[in-house]
Amino acid sequence: MKIGELLKSEFSISFEFFPPKSPEGEQELFETIKELEALKPTFVSVTYGAGGSTRDRTRRIVYRIHTETKLTVMAHLTCIAHSKEELLEILQDYKNIGIENILALRGDMPKGDFQAPKGACKYAVELVKFIRENFDNFFSVGVASYPEKHPESPNMEWEIRFFKEKVLAGADFSITQMFFDNSYYYRFVERCHKEGINIPIIPGIMPITNFSQIKKFASMCGATIPQSLVNILEPYAEDPEETTKRGVEFAIKQCEDLIANGVPGLHFYTLNKSRATLLIYQAIKHLIPPKVLSRLF
């Protein structure tokens, strides 16, 4: 199923996974997937490592989800380190095995003295155009968005401008970078609407289960951790159980507010764990709007 079409008729719940490095990690991941599959999410996605470092592992996990579960799966694809020939090969392979959804990303710049392959897609907008030019509408194409702007963007005007370019190139929907203050999301969506950007913008939710880890992630992607949240979590930084409890409580309130304000869905960054996401879902499931189609009869 194409995610762009599914978003027209239902509130989306989705989960993101990353490809494990070991057989043991893969087994644990599929135990997580089995638990979360019971929630009947709209889709799940699998990340792609910087510089294409997880190309084979991402493909393997995507294929296993596609063939071993009933889940709609989206493959992340970064372009900065691939030639167009490699991108064409990857995309054709996904088409051949029946994958209909791609999250088109530039990807993190590889460290060191990196030179992109000659003729490579250097930005996500170029990858979106490449997919549309070579596969027309076979794939539903998603892109990333940044309510607090991408770390490399000088300001929000710049951010909105380049986000709009991705939409005009053929993006069907967007998933945001994680954020912990909903006001950033609301202001971002309002600015997008003023610029005529009307694709679904799904908020990305990161349940906090490890405070030091989240601080590291937030600093890397430019996400603000409100001082009020720091005050809640800091006293329990060395207590995993209490951190998870407080982090889940915060995420529940965050999701409740987002749903009340009419978001098109919620995308959970699971870190390949199910417990926190399950707890949040159980607390908010009664608030999830029914499918649009069910309200027509």
FENTA-V454871 format. One record per pair of residues at least 6 apart in sequence whose C-alpha atoms are under 8 Angstrom apart, sorted by sequence separation. I is the first residue (numbers start at 1). J is the second residue. If there is no record, write none. Layout:
BEGIN
i: <I/I>
j: <J/J>
END
This chain:
BEGIN
i: <20/48/49/65/66/94/116/121/149/153/179/192/208/218/236/237/259/19/48/66/149/218/236/270/65/79/131/148/20/150/268/48/149/215/233/47/62/255/46/62/189/62/128/146/233/232/233/46/106/46/59/106/45/58/106/105/106/145/185/105/124/104/106/229/105/211/104/143/211/75/104/74/77/79/174/176/178/179/212/15/52/73/74/75/76/77/78/79/80/173/174/175/176/177/178/179/211/14/17/19/44/46/48/51/52/74/75/76/77/78/79/80/172/173/174/175/176/177/178/179/210/13/14/15/16/17/18/19/43/44/45/46/47/48/50/51/73/74/75/76/77/78/79/80/143/164/171/172/173/174/175/176/178/248/252/256/259/12/13/14/15/16/17/18/19/42/43/44/45/46/47/48/49/51/52/74/76/78/80/141/142/145/147/173/175/251/255/259/12/13/14/15/16/17/18/41/42/43/44/45/46/47/48/51/52/141/142/143/144/145/146/147/167/210/12/14/16/40/43/45/51/140/141/142/143/144/145/146/148/160/164/209/248/249/252/256/37/140/141/142/143/144/145/147/160/167/211/244/248/252/66/142/144/164/210/37/63/82/83/209/210/19/81/82/83/84/208/209/6/21/80/81/83/84/148/208/209/20/83/84/102/104/132/147/148/19/82/83/100/101/102/103/104/105/128/132/147/209/3/19/81/82/100/101/102/103/104/105/208/209/3/18/80/99/100/101/102/103/104/125/129/147/148/207/208/79/80/101/103/125/128/129/147/207/19/79/80/124/128/79/80/95/128/180/181/208/79/125/177/179/180/181/207/79/178/179/180/181/206/78/177/179/180/205/79/51/145/50/51/49/50/51/50/51/50/203/202/205/207/201/202/203/204/205/206/207/201/202/203/204/205/206/207/200/202/203/204/205/206/202/204/209/151/207/151/207/1/150/151/150/182/149/148/180/148/182/148/182/175/2/3/1/2/4/2/3/4/2/4/4/7/36/35/32/32/33/32/36/29/29/14/16/12/13/14/15/16/17/11/12/13/14/15/16/17/18/11/12/13/14/15/16/17/18/12/13/15/16/17/16/7/11/11/10/11/10/11/10/11/9/10/9/10/9>
j: <26/54/55/71/72/100/122/127/155/159/185/198/214/224/242/243/265/26/55/73/156/225/243/277/73/87/139/156/29/159/277/58/159/225/243/58/73/266/58/74/201/75/141/159/246/246/247/61/121/62/75/122/62/75/123/123/124/163/203/124/143/124/127/250/127/233/127/166/234/99/128/99/102/104/199/201/203/204/237/41/78/99/100/101/102/103/104/105/106/199/200/201/202/203/204/205/237/41/44/46/71/73/75/78/79/101/102/103/104/105/106/107/199/200/201/202/203/204/205/206/237/41/42/43/44/45/46/47/71/72/73/74/75/76/78/79/101/102/103/104/105/106/107/108/171/192/199/200/201/202/203/204/206/276/280/284/287/41/42/43/44/45/46/47/48/71/72/73/74/75/76/77/78/80/81/103/105/107/109/170/171/174/176/202/204/280/284/288/42/43/44/45/46/47/48/71/72/73/74/75/76/77/78/81/82/171/172/173/174/175/176/177/197/240/43/45/47/71/74/76/82/171/172/173/174/175/176/177/179/191/195/240/279/280/283/287/69/172/173/174/175/176/177/179/192/199/243/276/280/284/99/175/177/197/243/71/97/116/117/243/244/54/116/117/118/119/243/244/42/57/116/117/119/120/184/244/245/57/120/121/139/141/169/184/185/57/120/121/138/139/140/141/142/143/166/170/185/247/42/58/120/121/139/140/141/142/143/144/247/248/43/58/120/139/140/141/142/143/144/165/169/187/188/247/248/120/121/142/144/166/169/170/188/248/61/121/122/166/170/122/123/138/171/223/224/251/123/169/221/223/224/225/251/124/223/224/225/226/251/124/223/225/226/251/127/107/201/107/108/107/108/109/109/110/110/263/263/266/268/263/264/265/266/267/268/269/264/265/266/267/268/269/270/264/266/267/268/269/270/267/269/276/220/276/221/277/72/221/222/222/254/222/222/254/223/257/224/258/267/100/101/100/101/140/139/140/141/140/172/173/200/274/274/272/273/274/274/278/272/273/265/267/264/265/266/267/268/269/264/265/266/267/268/269/270/271/265/266/267/268/269/270/271/272/267/268/270/271/272/272/264/288/289/289/290/290/291/291/292/291/292/292/293/293>
END
